[in-house]
Amino acid sequence: MEKLKELLKERFEKHQDRHPHTTWQQVEEKLTPAVLTSLDMMEQTGGEVDVVEVLPGVGLAYVDMAKETPKGRVSVCYDKLARTTRKTHPPKTSVEEMAHEMNVNLLDERQYRYLQTIISLDTKTSSWIATPQAIRDLKGALFADNRYETIFVYHNGADSYYASRGFRAYKAL
């Protein structure tokens, strides 16, 4: 995990604008083995995680900052129910199952929009976002992207999946 910590520190120092009032020492103190395991999984799937200082509703957190949706998390439907009830060609896993395995949280719409004020993301891809239960009860799910310098939030059947759609997550510190 030392290599991961070195990478995280390097990225932290390179992108001070994402956390101008936070020191590396403050972050490093919160890097427990459990947190590092989650961050390693986020990193291995292409998240390019970095600290965001004021993630709405959370505060200090590591967030997927890859320019496009993480490549190791695409072609997944929204949740296990959608995956297991799909009639043909179900994907191997789902967003919620992967997030649970990684012990991370899916970004919600407010958090996704906030990230877009820091860096322009998902200009060629899209990312599933946390979906209200009322929409899930109707078999739908939400995803978002950035086109024409505008953040769009859309709906799709929760059982759909695409090579250009994945998900972004965060790990609170």
Rosetta silent file (secondary structure, phi, psi, omega in degrees, C-alpha in Angstrom):
SEQUENCE: MEKLKELLKERFEKHQDRHPHTTWQQVEEKLTPAVLTSLDMMEQTGGEVDVVEVLPGVGLAYVDMAKETPKGRVSVCYDKLARTTRKTHPPKTSVEEMAHEMNVNLLDERQYRYLQTIISLDTKTSSWIATPQAIRDLKGALFADNRYETIFVYHNGADSYYASRGFRAYKAL
SCORE:     score description
SCORE:     0.000 S_00000001
   1 L     0.000   -9.234  179.665    0.000    0.000    0.000 S_00000001
   2 H   -64.647  -38.899  178.164    3.019    2.303    0.191 S_00000001
   3 H   -63.203  -39.942  177.851    3.006    2.775   -3.604 S_00000001
   4 H   -62.343  -46.090  179.417   -0.660    3.710   -3.438 S_00000001
   5 H   -60.553  -38.747  177.269    0.022    6.247   -0.683 S_00000001
   6 H   -63.056  -43.925  178.528    2.834    7.747   -2.780 S_00000001
   7 H   -62.558  -44.831  179.834    0.490    8.042   -5.772 S_00000001
   8 H   -62.111  -41.067  179.240   -2.240    9.619   -3.632 S_00000001
   9 H   -65.791  -43.609  178.995    0.218   12.130   -2.172 S_00000001
  10 H   -60.037  -46.502  179.512    1.562   13.021   -5.622 S_00000001
  11 H   -65.819  -39.861  177.934   -1.958   13.575   -6.975 S_00000001
  12 H   -58.032  -46.849 -178.134   -2.918   15.526   -3.840 S_00000001
  13 H   -70.283  -32.307 -179.019    0.027   17.895   -4.310 S_00000001
  14 H   -71.921  -30.618 -174.256   -0.585   18.268   -8.052 S_00000001
  15 L  -119.522   56.193 -178.703   -4.240   19.280   -7.646 S_00000001
  16 H   -58.921  -26.307 -179.189   -4.265   21.631   -4.639 S_00000001
  17 H   -63.290  -20.216  179.449   -7.272   23.471   -6.104 S_00000001
  18 H   -80.304  -15.862 -175.691   -9.474   20.494   -5.178 S_00000001
  19 L  -155.417   60.763 -172.410   -8.598   20.846   -1.484 S_00000001
  20 L   -65.593  -19.257 -176.813   -7.018   24.265   -0.791 S_00000001
  21 L  -109.521   14.617 -177.121   -7.606   24.211    2.981 S_00000001
  22 L  -119.923  137.559  177.442   -6.483   20.633    3.637 S_00000001
  23 L   -98.385  158.153  176.700   -2.943   19.401    4.270 S_00000001
  24 H   -60.283  -38.234 -179.813   -1.535   16.037    3.254 S_00000001
  25 H   -59.395  -40.621  178.225   -0.921   15.296    6.943 S_00000001
  26 H   -62.369  -39.308  179.682   -4.656   15.721    7.670 S_00000001
  27 H   -72.134  -48.400 -175.672   -5.486   13.267    4.887 S_00000001
  28 H   -57.180  -35.371  178.577   -2.733   10.775    5.686 S_00000001
  29 L   -62.098  -23.452 -177.284   -3.989   10.461    9.277 S_00000001
  30 L   -96.633   -0.796 -177.444   -7.305    9.159    7.907 S_00000001
  31 L   -84.754   74.167  177.095   -5.778    6.557    5.572 S_00000001
  32 L   -72.818  165.203  176.122   -6.611    3.452    7.591 S_00000001
  33 H   -55.210  -38.976  179.570   -6.069   -0.006    6.074 S_00000001
  34 H   -65.834  -42.997  178.432   -9.818   -0.212    5.289 S_00000001
  35 H   -64.085  -45.018 -179.908   -9.813    3.180    3.544 S_00000001
  36 H   -62.197  -36.721  177.689   -6.670    2.273    1.588 S_00000001
  37 H   -62.308  -45.209  177.820   -8.241   -1.007    0.461 S_00000001
  38 H   -63.055  -45.498 -179.612  -11.254    0.870   -0.927 S_00000001
  39 H   -63.187  -37.092  177.978   -9.058    3.497   -2.591 S_00000001
  40 H   -63.209  -41.959  178.291   -6.912    0.763   -4.126 S_00000001
  41 H   -66.115  -39.913  177.225  -10.002   -0.853   -5.648 S_00000001
  42 H   -62.494  -42.798 -178.781  -11.187    2.527   -6.942 S_00000001
  43 H   -67.366  -43.816 -179.292   -7.754    3.143   -8.428 S_00000001
  44 H   -62.253  -26.096  179.680   -7.474   -0.341   -9.979 S_00000001
  45 L   -95.582    9.973  172.807  -10.757    0.211  -11.815 S_00000001
  46 L    94.390   18.577 -175.662   -9.579    3.525  -13.284 S_00000001
  47 L   -72.519  -26.382 -176.092  -10.985    6.053  -10.826 S_00000001
  48 L    49.955   57.211 -173.070   -7.901    8.286  -10.511 S_00000001
  49 E   -67.252  145.744  173.945   -9.054    9.190   -6.995 S_00000001
  50 E  -150.625  162.986 -179.240   -8.231   12.464   -5.307 S_00000001
  51 E   -76.311  133.230  170.779   -9.364   14.393   -2.255 S_00000001
  52 E  -118.073  129.985 -170.341  -12.292   16.767   -2.614 S_00000001
  53 E   -73.924  -41.607 -172.413  -12.655   19.120    0.308 S_00000001
  54 E  -128.037   53.317  177.034  -16.354   19.916    0.431 S_00000001
  55 E   -60.866  122.008 -176.017  -18.268   17.098   -1.245 S_00000001
  56 L   -51.340  130.422  178.116  -21.933   18.030   -0.535 S_00000001
  57 L    79.739   -4.216 -174.675  -23.378   16.089    2.369 S_00000001
  58 L  -126.836  -47.975 -172.892  -20.041   14.432    3.131 S_00000001
  59 E    96.270 -133.805 -178.048  -17.192   16.889    3.603 S_00000001
  60 E   -71.984  127.096 -177.844  -13.680   15.569    3.018 S_00000001
  61 E  -155.983  153.728  167.269  -13.682   12.551    0.699 S_00000001
  62 E   -87.509  134.722 -175.716  -11.727   10.701   -1.946 S_00000001
  63 E  -134.594  148.582  173.441  -13.639   10.849   -5.232 S_00000001
  64 E   -64.970  118.682 -178.639  -13.190    9.383   -8.723 S_00000001
  65 L  -116.340   12.605  176.783  -11.656   12.218  -10.733 S_00000001
  66 L   -57.867  141.641 -177.209  -10.883   10.353  -13.978 S_00000001
  67 L   -55.212  -42.318  177.532  -11.793   12.501  -16.985 S_00000001
  68 L  -115.764  164.306 -177.507  -14.210    9.839  -18.250 S_00000001
  69 L   -51.855  140.223 -175.988  -16.187    7.256  -16.283 S_00000001
  70 L   -55.246  125.292 -173.708  -13.783    4.671  -14.799 S_00000001
  71 H   -62.885  -28.686 -179.994  -13.047    2.043  -17.471 S_00000001
  72 H   -81.429    6.444 -177.995  -13.014   -0.852  -15.034 S_00000001
  73 H  -130.537   27.684  179.879  -16.607   -0.127  -14.025 S_00000001
  74 L   -98.580  172.794  179.548  -18.476    0.014  -17.333 S_00000001
  75 L    59.274   42.547  176.910  -21.054   -2.346  -18.837 S_00000001
  76 L  -126.720  140.851  174.988  -22.888   -2.749  -15.538 S_00000001
  77 E   -81.529 -176.145 -170.513  -26.573   -2.307  -14.830 S_00000001
  78 L   -73.498  -50.395 -176.432  -27.786   -0.389  -11.789 S_00000001
  79 L  -146.452  175.544 -176.358  -28.384   -3.035   -9.104 S_00000001
  80 H   -61.084  -41.594  179.186  -28.647   -6.750   -8.383 S_00000001
  81 H   -58.014  -46.674  179.087  -32.425   -6.822   -8.839 S_00000001
  82 H   -63.036  -40.352 -178.743  -32.097   -5.320  -12.319 S_00000001
  83 H   -67.386  -45.741 -174.269  -29.266   -7.719  -13.182 S_00000001
  84 H   -78.447  -17.857  178.227  -30.958  -10.890  -11.959 S_00000001
  85 H  -100.282    0.282  177.401  -34.345  -10.119  -13.521 S_00000001
  86 L   -66.469  133.473 -173.800  -32.925   -9.178  -16.916 S_00000001
  87 L   -73.181  -39.056 -179.105  -34.319  -11.628  -19.472 S_00000001
  88 L  -135.098  149.810  174.203  -31.286  -11.919  -21.747 S_00000001
  89 L    48.838   55.665  177.921  -27.555  -11.233  -21.538 S_00000001
  90 L   -67.670  145.056  176.297  -27.288  -10.055  -17.930 S_00000001
  91 L   -70.762  167.640 -177.818  -24.021   -8.325  -17.058 S_00000001
  92 L   -70.020  -28.323 -178.322  -21.644   -9.980  -14.589 S_00000001
  93 L  -153.602 -174.758 -179.289  -22.322   -7.428  -11.863 S_00000001
  94 E  -134.484  169.121  178.044  -24.021   -4.139  -11.112 S_00000001
  95 H   -56.657  -53.769 -176.020  -23.137   -0.680   -9.846 S_00000001
  96 H   -64.037  -36.498  177.798  -24.499   -1.304   -6.362 S_00000001
  97 H   -66.744  -43.068  178.304  -22.820   -4.703   -6.074 S_00000001
  98 H   -64.459  -44.968 -179.706  -19.447   -3.276   -7.135 S_00000001
  99 H   -61.318  -40.165  178.238  -19.786   -0.274   -4.813 S_00000001
 100 H   -63.913  -45.274  179.436  -20.648   -2.591   -1.924 S_00000001
 101 H   -61.160  -37.047 -179.206  -17.655   -4.825   -2.677 S_00000001
 102 H   -83.020  -10.958 -176.877  -15.389   -1.761   -2.810 S_00000001
 103 L    58.965   48.934  178.665  -17.002   -0.305    0.356 S_00000001
 104 L  -129.951  171.517 -179.727  -17.650    3.038   -1.366 S_00000001
 105 E  -114.006  142.852  175.941  -20.699    5.197   -2.063 S_00000001
 106 E   -74.995  137.377  177.125  -22.254    6.106   -5.380 S_00000001
 107 L   -65.016  143.659  172.208  -22.356    9.837   -6.112 S_00000001
 108 L   -95.991  178.366 -175.625  -25.779   11.444   -6.026 S_00000001
 109 H   -60.511  -43.705 -178.503  -26.940   14.158   -8.422 S_00000001
 110 H   -62.897  -43.074  179.085  -25.905   17.043   -6.179 S_00000001
 111 H   -66.489  -41.366  178.686  -22.421   15.593   -5.659 S_00000001
 112 H   -60.747  -46.580  179.045  -22.046   14.845   -9.371 S_00000001
 113 H   -63.163  -38.914  178.492  -22.977   18.415  -10.281 S_00000001
 114 H   -62.078  -45.210  179.029  -20.570   19.763   -7.652 S_00000001
 115 H   -56.007  -36.957 -178.980  -17.675   17.730   -9.090 S_00000001
 116 H   -66.903  -15.768  174.739  -18.372   19.295  -12.465 S_00000001
 117 H   -81.122  -16.557 -179.912  -17.616   22.717  -10.927 S_00000001
 118 H   -92.461  -43.322 -176.985  -14.113   21.471  -10.107 S_00000001
 119 L  -153.479  143.063  178.433  -13.294   19.638  -13.338 S_00000001
 120 L   -76.552  117.638 -175.952  -15.172   18.839  -16.540 S_00000001
 121 L  -122.670  157.888  173.986  -15.979   15.100  -16.432 S_00000001
 122 L    55.613   48.247  177.142  -17.841   12.582  -18.596 S_00000001
 123 L   -84.570  -12.327  177.642  -17.758   14.560  -21.843 S_00000001
 124 L  -126.812   -8.189 -178.230  -17.659   11.304  -23.860 S_00000001
 125 L  -128.864 -176.674  173.908  -19.110    8.836  -21.351 S_00000001
 126 E  -139.173  162.552 -177.916  -21.856    8.782  -18.732 S_00000001
 127 E  -133.643  132.911  171.468  -22.071    7.649  -15.121 S_00000001
 128 E   -61.105  144.383  174.441  -24.863    6.058  -13.119 S_00000001
 129 E  -126.207  161.247  179.826  -25.786    8.174  -10.077 S_00000001
 130 L   -54.657  133.330 -173.495  -27.651    7.314   -6.884 S_00000001
 131 L  -114.101  132.274  177.011  -31.313    6.927   -7.734 S_00000001
 132 L   -58.629  144.772 -177.574  -34.275    7.698   -5.449 S_00000001
 133 H   -58.363  -33.791  179.971  -36.184    4.593   -4.360 S_00000001
 134 H   -60.555  -36.292  177.407  -39.409    5.888   -5.944 S_00000001
 135 H   -74.136  -41.369  178.111  -37.733    5.740   -9.368 S_00000001
 136 H   -62.188  -36.569  179.603  -36.187    2.319   -8.645 S_00000001
 137 L   -61.031  -23.845  178.326  -39.628    1.020   -7.634 S_00000001
 138 L   -98.780   14.722  176.730  -40.716    1.793  -11.204 S_00000001
 139 L    72.302   18.512  178.499  -37.658   -0.079  -12.593 S_00000001
 140 E  -103.582  169.747  175.276  -35.814    3.099  -13.549 S_00000001
 141 E  -154.270  159.255 -177.494  -32.410    4.523  -12.672 S_00000001
 142 E  -107.281  147.008  171.185  -30.573    7.810  -13.205 S_00000001
 143 E  -142.221  164.747 -176.449  -27.328    8.604  -14.971 S_00000001
 144 E  -141.537  159.438  173.649  -25.570   11.831  -15.855 S_00000001
 145 E  -155.834 -178.955 -178.303  -23.031   13.271  -18.250 S_00000001
 146 E  -126.896  109.290  177.133  -21.557   16.551  -19.444 S_00000001
 147 E  -130.787  142.863  177.417  -22.344   17.665  -22.990 S_00000001
 148 L    55.307   36.057 -179.676  -22.208   21.158  -24.474 S_00000001
 149 L    58.134   30.999  179.533  -20.793   22.446  -21.164 S_00000001
 150 E  -134.685  138.676  177.732  -24.067   21.433  -19.500 S_00000001
 151 E   -88.306  124.199  178.276  -24.744   18.680  -16.970 S_00000001
 152 E  -111.768  136.897  172.613  -27.580   16.415  -18.053 S_00000001
 153 E  -115.411  128.784 -175.899  -29.363   13.920  -15.817 S_00000001
 154 E  -125.063  176.030  175.125  -31.304   11.222  -17.630 S_00000001
 155 E  -124.213  156.656  177.061  -33.271    8.092  -16.869 S_00000001
 156 E  -156.559  162.563  171.413  -32.974    4.572  -18.203 S_00000001
 157 E   -62.288  137.345 -176.846  -34.232    1.143  -17.307 S_00000001
 158 L   -64.003  -18.626 -179.593  -32.104   -0.047  -14.380 S_00000001
 159 L   -88.162   -0.373  179.482  -31.346   -3.262  -16.272 S_00000001
 160 L   -79.679  154.945  174.920  -29.661   -1.452  -19.169 S_00000001
 161 L  -155.366  148.161 -174.623  -25.903   -1.327  -19.530 S_00000001
 162 L  -141.283  152.414  178.869  -23.476    0.197  -22.006 S_00000001
 163 L   -66.992  -19.884 -178.991  -19.750    0.125  -22.686 S_00000001
 164 L  -103.465    9.802  178.281  -19.646    3.903  -22.268 S_00000001
 165 E  -124.107  127.456  176.480  -21.525    4.042  -18.948 S_00000001
 166 E  -132.804 -138.510  176.449  -20.016    3.254  -15.574 S_00000001
 167 E  -154.397  153.073  175.531  -20.175    4.939  -12.204 S_00000001
 168 L  -109.622  145.765 -176.960  -18.294    7.372  -10.003 S_00000001
 169 E  -136.689  172.635  174.765  -17.950    6.845   -6.287 S_00000001
 170 E  -139.779  156.246  173.689  -16.540    8.414   -3.165 S_00000001
 171 E  -125.343  111.890 -179.493  -14.961    7.255    0.072 S_00000001
 172 E   -66.686  144.982  177.261  -15.584    9.616    2.984 S_00000001
 173 L  -107.518    0.000    0.000  -12.615   10.431    5.212 S_00000001
